[in-house]
Amino acid sequence: MITVDWIAFLQVFAAAMIAAVVVVTSYALGLRLLVRAGRAPVVAPAEFTDAITVISAREARRAEKAAAKAARKSPLTETQKRLAFVAACGCFTVCAAAVLGGILLIVFNH
């Protein structure tokens, strides 16, 4: 007869949900703060053989220009931008720590 420990199942489910919320929220907040700091991440176009859409070099330059223009128009002072950047780094650190903690739990607590 197979028995299921439902309490342990609920504990694992709750831990997984909390970890997912922490990772997604901290990453999203970090990106938002990074943009507010005037350091919007611009990704260079990639060439894929089976890509549906590949942006051209012209479109990439246009995106970089728009990001630079948005950074110049920021109403924040330099101190506020610096604080937003530090907070973004903190959010990314929390995200990385949560992922690393999950990996360590899997590897060493199996």
C-alpha positions in Angstrom: 0.0 0.0 0.0 1.4 3.4 -1.0 0.9 6.3 1.4 1.4 10.0 0.7 2.7 12.3 3.3 0.4 15.3 2.5 2.0 17.6 5.1 5.4 17.2 3.4 3.8 17.7 0.0 2.2 21.0 1.2 5.6 22.1 2.7 7.4 21.5 -0.6 4.6 23.2 -2.6 4.6 26.3 -0.3 8.4 26.5 -0.4 8.4 26.3 -4.2 5.7 29.0 -4.5 7.5 31.3 -2.2 10.8 30.8 -3.9 9.2 31.4 -7.3 7.6 34.7 -6.1 10.9 35.9 -4.6 12.9 35.2 -7.7 10.4 36.7 -10.2 9.6 39.7 -8.1 13.2 40.5 -7.3 14.3 40.2 -10.9 11.5 42.3 -12.2 12.0 45.0 -9.6 15.8 44.9 -10.3 15.1 45.5 -14.0 12.7 48.3 -13.3 15.2 50.0 -11.0 17.9 49.6 -13.5 15.8 51.4 -16.1 15.0 54.1 -13.6 18.7 54.5 -13.0 19.2 55.3 -16.7 21.0 52.1 -17.5 18.4 50.3 -19.7 19.8 47.0 -20.9 20.1 46.9 -24.7 20.6 43.5 -26.2 22.4 43.2 -29.5 20.5 41.3 -32.3 21.2 37.7 -32.7 21.3 35.7 -35.9 19.3 32.5 -35.6 18.8 30.1 -38.5 15.1 29.4 -37.6 14.2 32.8 -36.1 10.8 34.1 -36.7 11.9 37.7 -36.4 15.5 39.1 -36.4 16.0 42.8 -35.9 18.3 44.6 -38.2 21.3 46.7 -37.3 19.3 49.8 -38.1 16.6 48.8 -35.6 19.2 48.0 -33.0 20.7 51.5 -33.4 17.3 53.0 -33.1 16.6 51.1 -29.9 20.0 52.2 -28.4 19.2 55.8 -29.4 15.8 55.6 -27.8 17.3 54.2 -24.6 19.9 57.0 -24.5 17.2 59.6 -25.0 15.1 58.2 -22.2 18.2 58.2 -19.9 18.8 61.9 -20.7 15.2 62.8 -20.0 15.1 61.1 -16.6 13.7 63.4 -13.9 15.9 61.8 -11.2 18.9 63.5 -9.8 22.3 61.8 -10.0 22.0 60.7 -6.3 18.6 59.2 -7.0 20.0 57.4 -10.1 22.9 56.0 -8.1 20.5 54.9 -5.3 18.3 53.2 -7.9 21.3 51.4 -9.4 22.4 50.2 -6.0 18.9 49.0 -5.2 18.8 47.2 -8.6 22.1 45.4 -7.8 20.6 44.4 -4.4 17.5 42.9 -6.1 19.7 40.9 -8.5 21.7 39.7 -5.5 18.5 38.5 -3.8 17.4 36.7 -6.9 20.8 35.0 -7.4 20.9 34.0 -3.7 17.4 32.5 -3.9 18.5 30.5 -7.0 21.8 29.4 -5.5 20.0 28.4 -2.2 17.6 26.2 -4.2 20.4 24.5 -6.0 22.3 23.9 -2.8 19.2 22.4 -1.2 18.8 20.0 -4.1 22.4 19.0 -4.2 23.1 18.6 -0.5 19.7 17.8 1.0 18.4 15.1 -1.2 
